[in-house]
Amino acid sequence: MALCSIYKYGSKAQGLAFLAFGSISFLVFVYVAIVSKLLPPFDNPILAAIQNDRYYCFLVPLTLPILVVAIYFHWLSMKIFKHA
């Protein structure tokens, strides 16, 4: 019985960890892709490299068409599986 309660607590902690990791990753991406471009130039070489980088600015817009195709194929495969 104690193992079951530990498992439930562990799964809740894991869920919170995933939410925290996802939120932090999203905030870092927004900073790198949008906010850093609006700030004045930095003296720190790492922040200056992030500010001058153009890869992440184009990553999401170029990923969206592929995401649409992947969602369509997922829907199509579920329809084929359901009606087979």
Phi and psi restraints in degrees (range 20) as a CNS / XPLOR table:
assign (resid 1 and name C) (resid 2 and name N)
       (resid 2 and name CA) (resid 2 and name C) 1.0 -68.7 20.0 2
assign (resid 2 and name N) (resid 2 and name CA)
       (resid 2 and name C) (resid 3 and name N) 1.0 -32.3 20.0 2
assign (resid 2 and name C) (resid 3 and name N)
       (resid 3 and name CA) (resid 3 and name C) 1.0 -65.6 20.0 2
assign (resid 3 and name N) (resid 3 and name CA)
       (resid 3 and name C) (resid 4 and name N) 1.0 -36.8 20.0 2
assign (resid 3 and name C) (resid 4 and name N)
       (resid 4 and name CA) (resid 4 and name C) 1.0 -65.3 20.0 2
assign (resid 4 and name N) (resid 4 and name CA)
       (resid 4 and name C) (resid 5 and name N) 1.0 -41.6 20.0 2
assign (resid 4 and name C) (resid 5 and name N)
       (resid 5 and name CA) (resid 5 and name C) 1.0 -69.5 20.0 2
assign (resid 5 and name N) (resid 5 and name CA)
       (resid 5 and name C) (resid 6 and name N) 1.0 -33.4 20.0 2
assign (resid 5 and name C) (resid 6 and name N)
       (resid 6 and name CA) (resid 6 and name C) 1.0 -67.0 20.0 2
assign (resid 6 and name N) (resid 6 and name CA)
       (resid 6 and name C) (resid 7 and name N) 1.0 -39.5 20.0 2
assign (resid 6 and name C) (resid 7 and name N)
       (resid 7 and name CA) (resid 7 and name C) 1.0 -64.1 20.0 2
assign (resid 7 and name N) (resid 7 and name CA)
       (resid 7 and name C) (resid 8 and name N) 1.0 -42.2 20.0 2
assign (resid 7 and name C) (resid 8 and name N)
       (resid 8 and name CA) (resid 8 and name C) 1.0 -65.0 20.0 2
assign (resid 8 and name N) (resid 8 and name CA)
       (resid 8 and name C) (resid 9 and name N) 1.0 -41.0 20.0 2
assign (resid 8 and name C) (resid 9 and name N)
       (resid 9 and name CA) (resid 9 and name C) 1.0 -66.1 20.0 2
assign (resid 9 and name N) (resid 9 and name CA)
       (resid 9 and name C) (resid 10 and name N) 1.0 -39.4 20.0 2
assign (resid 9 and name C) (resid 10 and name N)
       (resid 10 and name CA) (resid 10 and name C) 1.0 -63.9 20.0 2
assign (resid 10 and name N) (resid 10 and name CA)
       (resid 10 and name C) (resid 11 and name N) 1.0 -39.8 20.0 2
assign (resid 10 and name C) (resid 11 and name N)
       (resid 11 and name CA) (resid 11 and name C) 1.0 -69.8 20.0 2
assign (resid 11 and name N) (resid 11 and name CA)
       (resid 11 and name C) (resid 12 and name N) 1.0 -33.9 20.0 2
assign (resid 11 and name C) (resid 12 and name N)
       (resid 12 and name CA) (resid 12 and name C) 1.0 -68.1 20.0 2
assign (resid 12 and name N) (resid 12 and name CA)
       (resid 12 and name C) (resid 13 and name N) 1.0 -40.7 20.0 2
assign (resid 12 and name C) (resid 13 and name N)
       (resid 13 and name CA) (resid 13 and name C) 1.0 -66.3 20.0 2
assign (resid 13 and name N) (resid 13 and name CA)
       (resid 13 and name C) (resid 14 and name N) 1.0 -38.5 20.0 2
assign (resid 13 and name C) (resid 14 and name N)
       (resid 14 and name CA) (resid 14 and name C) 1.0 -65.8 20.0 2
assign (resid 14 and name N) (resid 14 and name CA)
       (resid 14 and name C) (resid 15 and name N) 1.0 -40.0 20.0 2
assign (resid 14 and name C) (resid 15 and name N)
       (resid 15 and name CA) (resid 15 and name C) 1.0 -62.5 20.0 2
assign (resid 15 and name N) (resid 15 and name CA)
       (resid 15 and name C) (resid 16 and name N) 1.0 -43.4 20.0 2
assign (resid 15 and name C) (resid 16 and name N)
       (resid 16 and name CA) (resid 16 and name C) 1.0 -65.6 20.0 2
assign (resid 16 and name N) (resid 16 and name CA)
       (resid 16 and name C) (resid 17 and name N) 1.0 -36.1 20.0 2
assign (resid 16 and name C) (resid 17 and name N)
       (resid 17 and name CA) (resid 17 and name C) 1.0 -66.1 20.0 2
assign (resid 17 and name N) (resid 17 and name CA)
       (resid 17 and name C) (resid 18 and name N) 1.0 -41.3 20.0 2
assign (resid 17 and name C) (resid 18 and name N)
       (resid 18 and name CA) (resid 18 and name C) 1.0 -63.5 20.0 2
assign (resid 18 and name N) (resid 18 and name CA)
       (resid 18 and name C) (resid 19 and name N) 1.0 -41.5 20.0 2
assign (resid 18 and name C) (resid 19 and name N)
       (resid 19 and name CA) (resid 19 and name C) 1.0 -63.9 20.0 2
assign (resid 19 and name N) (resid 19 and name CA)
       (resid 19 and name C) (resid 20 and name N) 1.0 -43.1 20.0 2
assign (resid 19 and name C) (resid 20 and name N)
       (resid 20 and name CA) (resid 20 and name C) 1.0 -64.3 20.0 2
assign (resid 20 and name N) (resid 20 and name CA)
       (resid 20 and name C) (resid 21 and name N) 1.0 -44.5 20.0 2
assign (resid 20 and name C) (resid 21 and name N)
       (resid 21 and name CA) (resid 21 and name C) 1.0 -63.5 20.0 2
assign (resid 21 and name N) (resid 21 and name CA)
       (resid 21 and name C) (resid 22 and name N) 1.0 -43.0 20.0 2
assign (resid 21 and name C) (resid 22 and name N)
       (resid 22 and name CA) (resid 22 and name C) 1.0 -64.3 20.0 2
assign (resid 22 and name N) (resid 22 and name CA)
       (resid 22 and name C) (resid 23 and name N) 1.0 -41.6 20.0 2
assign (resid 22 and name C) (resid 23 and name N)
       (resid 23 and name CA) (resid 23 and name C) 1.0 -65.8 20.0 2
assign (resid 23 and name N) (resid 23 and name CA)
       (resid 23 and name C) (resid 24 and name N) 1.0 -43.7 20.0 2
assign (resid 23 and name C) (resid 24 and name N)
       (resid 24 and name CA) (resid 24 and name C) 1.0 -65.7 20.0 2
assign (resid 24 and name N) (resid 24 and name CA)
       (resid 24 and name C) (resid 25 and name N) 1.0 -41.2 20.0 2
assign (resid 24 and name C) (resid 25 and name N)
       (resid 25 and name CA) (resid 25 and name C) 1.0 -62.7 20.0 2
assign (resid 25 and name N) (resid 25 and name CA)
       (resid 25 and name C) (resid 26 and name N) 1.0 -41.0 20.0 2
assign (resid 25 and name C) (resid 26 and name N)
       (resid 26 and name CA) (resid 26 and name C) 1.0 -64.1 20.0 2
assign (resid 26 and name N) (resid 26 and name CA)
       (resid 26 and name C) (resid 27 and name N) 1.0 -43.7 20.0 2
assign (resid 26 and name C) (resid 27 and name N)
       (resid 27 and name CA) (resid 27 and name C) 1.0 -65.0 20.0 2
assign (resid 27 and name N) (resid 27 and name CA)
       (resid 27 and name C) (resid 28 and name N) 1.0 -39.0 20.0 2
assign (resid 27 and name C) (resid 28 and name N)
       (resid 28 and name CA) (resid 28 and name C) 1.0 -64.8 20.0 2
assign (resid 28 and name N) (resid 28 and name CA)
       (resid 28 and name C) (resid 29 and name N) 1.0 -42.3 20.0 2
assign (resid 28 and name C) (resid 29 and name N)
       (resid 29 and name CA) (resid 29 and name C) 1.0 -63.2 20.0 2
assign (resid 29 and name N) (resid 29 and name CA)
       (resid 29 and name C) (resid 30 and name N) 1.0 -42.4 20.0 2
assign (resid 29 and name C) (resid 30 and name N)
       (resid 30 and name CA) (resid 30 and name C) 1.0 -62.9 20.0 2
assign (resid 30 and name N) (resid 30 and name CA)
       (resid 30 and name C) (resid 31 and name N) 1.0 -39.9 20.0 2
assign (resid 30 and name C) (resid 31 and name N)
       (resid 31 and name CA) (resid 31 and name C) 1.0 -63.3 20.0 2
assign (resid 31 and name N) (resid 31 and name CA)
       (resid 31 and name C) (resid 32 and name N) 1.0 -47.2 20.0 2
assign (resid 31 and name C) (resid 32 and name N)
       (resid 32 and name CA) (resid 32 and name C) 1.0 -66.8 20.0 2
assign (resid 32 and name N) (resid 32 and name CA)
       (resid 32 and name C) (resid 33 and name N) 1.0 -41.5 20.0 2
assign (resid 32 and name C) (resid 33 and name N)
       (resid 33 and name CA) (resid 33 and name C) 1.0 -84.0 20.0 2
assign (resid 33 and name N) (resid 33 and name CA)
       (resid 33 and name C) (resid 34 and name N) 1.0 -31.1 20.0 2
assign (resid 33 and name C) (resid 34 and name N)
       (resid 34 and name CA) (resid 34 and name C) 1.0 -121.8 20.0 2
assign (resid 34 and name N) (resid 34 and name CA)
       (resid 34 and name C) (resid 35 and name N) 1.0 -57.6 20.0 2
assign (resid 34 and name C) (resid 35 and name N)
       (resid 35 and name CA) (resid 35 and name C) 1.0 -65.8 20.0 2
assign (resid 35 and name N) (resid 35 and name CA)
       (resid 35 and name C) (resid 36 and name N) 1.0 -42.0 20.0 2
assign (resid 35 and name C) (resid 36 and name N)
       (resid 36 and name CA) (resid 36 and name C) 1.0 -63.9 20.0 2
assign (resid 36 and name N) (resid 36 and name CA)
       (resid 36 and name C) (resid 37 and name N) 1.0 -26.2 20.0 2
assign (resid 36 and name C) (resid 37 and name N)
       (resid 37 and name CA) (resid 37 and name C) 1.0 -73.7 20.0 2
assign (resid 37 and name N) (resid 37 and name CA)
       (resid 37 and name C) (resid 38 and name N) 1.0 -22.7 20.0 2
assign (resid 37 and name C) (resid 38 and name N)
       (resid 38 and name CA) (resid 38 and name C) 1.0 -89.4 20.0 2
assign (resid 38 and name N) (resid 38 and name CA)
       (resid 38 and name C) (resid 39 and name N) 1.0 -14.1 20.0 2
assign (resid 38 and name C) (resid 39 and name N)
       (resid 39 and name CA) (resid 39 and name C) 1.0 -85.5 20.0 2
assign (resid 39 and name N) (resid 39 and name CA)
       (resid 39 and name C) (resid 40 and name N) 1.0 158.6 20.0 2
assign (resid 39 and name C) (resid 40 and name N)
       (resid 40 and name CA) (resid 40 and name C) 1.0 -66.9 20.0 2
assign (resid 40 and name N) (resid 40 and name CA)
       (resid 40 and name C) (resid 41 and name N) 1.0 161.7 20.0 2
assign (resid 40 and name C) (resid 41 and name N)
       (resid 41 and name CA) (resid 41 and name C) 1.0 -58.3 20.0 2
assign (resid 41 and name N) (resid 41 and name CA)
       (resid 41 and name C) (resid 42 and name N) 1.0 144.3 20.0 2
assign (resid 41 and name C) (resid 42 and name N)
       (resid 42 and name CA) (resid 42 and name C) 1.0 -97.2 20.0 2
assign (resid 42 and name N) (resid 42 and name CA)
       (resid 42 and name C) (resid 43 and name N) 1.0 153.9 20.0 2
assign (resid 42 and name C) (resid 43 and name N)
       (resid 43 and name CA) (resid 43 and name C) 1.0 -87.7 20.0 2
assign (resid 43 and name N) (resid 43 and name CA)
       (resid 43 and name C) (resid 44 and name N) 1.0 -25.1 20.0 2
assign (resid 43 and name C) (resid 44 and name N)
       (resid 44 and name CA) (resid 44 and name C) 1.0 -70.0 20.0 2
assign (resid 44 and name N) (resid 44 and name CA)
       (resid 44 and name C) (resid 45 and name N) 1.0 127.1 20.0 2
assign (resid 44 and name C) (resid 45 and name N)
       (resid 45 and name CA) (resid 45 and name C) 1.0 -64.9 20.0 2
assign (resid 45 and name N) (resid 45 and name CA)
       (resid 45 and name C) (resid 46 and name N) 1.0 -33.0 20.0 2
assign (resid 45 and name C) (resid 46 and name N)
       (resid 46 and name CA) (resid 46 and name C) 1.0 -69.1 20.0 2
assign (resid 46 and name N) (resid 46 and name CA)
       (resid 46 and name C) (resid 47 and name N) 1.0 -46.7 20.0 2
assign (resid 46 and name C) (resid 47 and name N)
       (resid 47 and name CA) (resid 47 and name C) 1.0 -67.2 20.0 2
assign (resid 47 and name N) (resid 47 and name CA)
       (resid 47 and name C) (resid 48 and name N) 1.0 -33.5 20.0 2
assign (resid 47 and name C) (resid 48 and name N)
       (resid 48 and name CA) (resid 48 and name C) 1.0 -67.1 20.0 2
assign (resid 48 and name N) (resid 48 and name CA)
       (resid 48 and name C) (resid 49 and name N) 1.0 -38.6 20.0 2
assign (resid 48 and name C) (resid 49 and name N)
       (resid 49 and name CA) (resid 49 and name C) 1.0 -65.4 20.0 2
assign (resid 49 and name N) (resid 49 and name CA)
       (resid 49 and name C) (resid 50 and name N) 1.0 -39.9 20.0 2
assign (resid 49 and name C) (resid 50 and name N)
       (resid 50 and name CA) (resid 50 and name C) 1.0 -64.0 20.0 2
assign (resid 50 and name N) (resid 50 and name CA)
       (resid 50 and name C) (resid 51 and name N) 1.0 -40.4 20.0 2
assign (resid 50 and name C) (resid 51 and name N)
       (resid 51 and name CA) (resid 51 and name C) 1.0 -68.3 20.0 2
assign (resid 51 and name N) (resid 51 and name CA)
       (resid 51 and name C) (resid 52 and name N) 1.0 -34.9 20.0 2
assign (resid 51 and name C) (resid 52 and name N)
       (resid 52 and name CA) (resid 52 and name C) 1.0 -88.4 20.0 2
assign (resid 52 and name N) (resid 52 and name CA)
       (resid 52 and name C) (resid 53 and name N) 1.0 -7.1 20.0 2
assign (resid 52 and name C) (resid 53 and name N)
       (resid 53 and name CA) (resid 53 and name C) 1.0 -74.3 20.0 2
assign (resid 53 and name N) (resid 53 and name CA)
       (resid 53 and name C) (resid 54 and name N) 1.0 136.6 20.0 2
assign (resid 53 and name C) (resid 54 and name N)
       (resid 54 and name CA) (resid 54 and name C) 1.0 -111.6 20.0 2
assign (resid 54 and name N) (resid 54 and name CA)
       (resid 54 and name C) (resid 55 and name N) 1.0 -2.8 20.0 2
assign (resid 54 and name C) (resid 55 and name N)
       (resid 55 and name CA) (resid 55 and name C) 1.0 -63.1 20.0 2
assign (resid 55 and name N) (resid 55 and name CA)
       (resid 55 and name C) (resid 56 and name N) 1.0 -50.2 20.0 2
assign (resid 55 and name C) (resid 56 and name N)
       (resid 56 and name CA) (resid 56 and name C) 1.0 -72.2 20.0 2
assign (resid 56 and name N) (resid 56 and name CA)
       (resid 56 and name C) (resid 57 and name N) 1.0 -21.7 20.0 2
assign (resid 56 and name C) (resid 57 and name N)
       (resid 57 and name CA) (resid 57 and name C) 1.0 -66.7 20.0 2
assign (resid 57 and name N) (resid 57 and name CA)
       (resid 57 and name C) (resid 58 and name N) 1.0 -31.6 20.0 2
assign (resid 57 and name C) (resid 58 and name N)
       (resid 58 and name CA) (resid 58 and name C) 1.0 -98.6 20.0 2
assign (resid 58 and name N) (resid 58 and name CA)
       (resid 58 and name C) (resid 59 and name N) 1.0 -9.0 20.0 2
assign (resid 58 and name C) (resid 59 and name N)
       (resid 59 and name CA) (resid 59 and name C) 1.0 -63.7 20.0 2
assign (resid 59 and name N) (resid 59 and name CA)
       (resid 59 and name C) (resid 60 and name N) 1.0 -52.1 20.0 2
assign (resid 59 and name C) (resid 60 and name N)
       (resid 60 and name CA) (resid 60 and name C) 1.0 -69.5 20.0 2
assign (resid 60 and name N) (resid 60 and name CA)
       (resid 60 and name C) (resid 61 and name N) 1.0 -48.0 20.0 2
assign (resid 60 and name C) (resid 61 and name N)
       (resid 61 and name CA) (resid 61 and name C) 1.0 -60.1 20.0 2
assign (resid 61 and name N) (resid 61 and name CA)
       (resid 61 and name C) (resid 62 and name N) 1.0 -34.0 20.0 2
assign (resid 61 and name C) (resid 62 and name N)
       (resid 62 and name CA) (resid 62 and name C) 1.0 -80.3 20.0 2
assign (resid 62 and name N) (resid 62 and name CA)
       (resid 62 and name C) (resid 63 and name N) 1.0 -18.1 20.0 2
assign (resid 62 and name C) (resid 63 and name N)
       (resid 63 and name CA) (resid 63 and name C) 1.0 -83.7 20.0 2
assign (resid 63 and name N) (resid 63 and name CA)
       (resid 63 and name C) (resid 64 and name N) 1.0 -24.2 20.0 2
assign (resid 63 and name C) (resid 64 and name N)
       (resid 64 and name CA) (resid 64 and name C) 1.0 -60.6 20.0 2
assign (resid 64 and name N) (resid 64 and name CA)
       (resid 64 and name C) (resid 65 and name N) 1.0 -43.8 20.0 2
assign (resid 64 and name C) (resid 65 and name N)
       (resid 65 and name CA) (resid 65 and name C) 1.0 -61.8 20.0 2
assign (resid 65 and name N) (resid 65 and name CA)
       (resid 65 and name C) (resid 66 and name N) 1.0 -37.7 20.0 2
assign (resid 65 and name C) (resid 66 and name N)
       (resid 66 and name CA) (resid 66 and name C) 1.0 -67.0 20.0 2
assign (resid 66 and name N) (resid 66 and name CA)
       (resid 66 and name C) (resid 67 and name N) 1.0 -36.6 20.0 2
assign (resid 66 and name C) (resid 67 and name N)
       (resid 67 and name CA) (resid 67 and name C) 1.0 -63.2 20.0 2
assign (resid 67 and name N) (resid 67 and name CA)
       (resid 67 and name C) (resid 68 and name N) 1.0 -40.6 20.0 2
assign (resid 67 and name C) (resid 68 and name N)
       (resid 68 and name CA) (resid 68 and name C) 1.0 -63.1 20.0 2
assign (resid 68 and name N) (resid 68 and name CA)
       (resid 68 and name C) (resid 69 and name N) 1.0 -43.1 20.0 2
assign (resid 68 and name C) (resid 69 and name N)
       (resid 69 and name CA) (resid 69 and name C) 1.0 -64.1 20.0 2
assign (resid 69 and name N) (resid 69 and name CA)
       (resid 69 and name C) (resid 70 and name N) 1.0 -42.4 20.0 2
assign (resid 69 and name C) (resid 70 and name N)
       (resid 70 and name CA) (resid 70 and name C) 1.0 -63.7 20.0 2
assign (resid 70 and name N) (resid 70 and name CA)
       (resid 70 and name C) (resid 71 and name N) 1.0 -40.8 20.0 2
assign (resid 70 and name C) (resid 71 and name N)
       (resid 71 and name CA) (resid 71 and name C) 1.0 -65.3 20.0 2
assign (resid 71 and name N) (resid 71 and name CA)
       (resid 71 and name C) (resid 72 and name N) 1.0 -39.9 20.0 2
assign (resid 71 and name C) (resid 72 and name N)
       (resid 72 and name CA) (resid 72 and name C) 1.0 -62.6 20.0 2
assign (resid 72 and name N) (resid 72 and name CA)
       (resid 72 and name C) (resid 73 and name N) 1.0 -45.8 20.0 2
assign (resid 72 and name C) (resid 73 and name N)
       (resid 73 and name CA) (resid 73 and name C) 1.0 -65.8 20.0 2
assign (resid 73 and name N) (resid 73 and name CA)
       (resid 73 and name C) (resid 74 and name N) 1.0 -33.9 20.0 2
assign (resid 73 and name C) (resid 74 and name N)
       (resid 74 and name CA) (resid 74 and name C) 1.0 -64.2 20.0 2
assign (resid 74 and name N) (resid 74 and name CA)
       (resid 74 and name C) (resid 75 and name N) 1.0 -46.7 20.0 2
assign (resid 74 and name C) (resid 75 and name N)
       (resid 75 and name CA) (resid 75 and name C) 1.0 -61.6 20.0 2
assign (resid 75 and name N) (resid 75 and name CA)
       (resid 75 and name C) (resid 76 and name N) 1.0 -44.0 20.0 2
assign (resid 75 and name C) (resid 76 and name N)
       (resid 76 and name CA) (resid 76 and name C) 1.0 -63.0 20.0 2
assign (resid 76 and name N) (resid 76 and name CA)
       (resid 76 and name C) (resid 77 and name N) 1.0 -43.9 20.0 2
assign (resid 76 and name C) (resid 77 and name N)
       (resid 77 and name CA) (resid 77 and name C) 1.0 -65.6 20.0 2
assign (resid 77 and name N) (resid 77 and name CA)
       (resid 77 and name C) (resid 78 and name N) 1.0 -36.1 20.0 2
assign (resid 77 and name C) (resid 78 and name N)
       (resid 78 and name CA) (resid 78 and name C) 1.0 -66.1 20.0 2
assign (resid 78 and name N) (resid 78 and name CA)
       (resid 78 and name C) (resid 79 and name N) 1.0 -39.3 20.0 2
assign (resid 78 and name C) (resid 79 and name N)
       (resid 79 and name CA) (resid 79 and name C) 1.0 -64.1 20.0 2
assign (resid 79 and name N) (resid 79 and name CA)
       (resid 79 and name C) (resid 80 and name N) 1.0 -44.1 20.0 2
assign (resid 79 and name C) (resid 80 and name N)
       (resid 80 and name CA) (resid 80 and name C) 1.0 -64.5 20.0 2
assign (resid 80 and name N) (resid 80 and name CA)
       (resid 80 and name C) (resid 81 and name N) 1.0 -42.2 20.0 2
assign (resid 80 and name C) (resid 81 and name N)
       (resid 81 and name CA) (resid 81 and name C) 1.0 -64.5 20.0 2
assign (resid 81 and name N) (resid 81 and name CA)
       (resid 81 and name C) (resid 82 and name N) 1.0 -40.9 20.0 2
assign (resid 81 and name C) (resid 82 and name N)
       (resid 82 and name CA) (resid 82 and name C) 1.0 -66.7 20.0 2
assign (resid 82 and name N) (resid 82 and name CA)
       (resid 82 and name C) (resid 83 and name N) 1.0 -38.7 20.0 2
assign (resid 82 and name C) (resid 83 and name N)
       (resid 83 and name CA) (resid 83 and name C) 1.0 -100.9 20.0 2
assign (resid 83 and name N) (resid 83 and name CA)
       (resid 83 and name C) (resid 84 and name N) 1.0 11.0 20.0 2
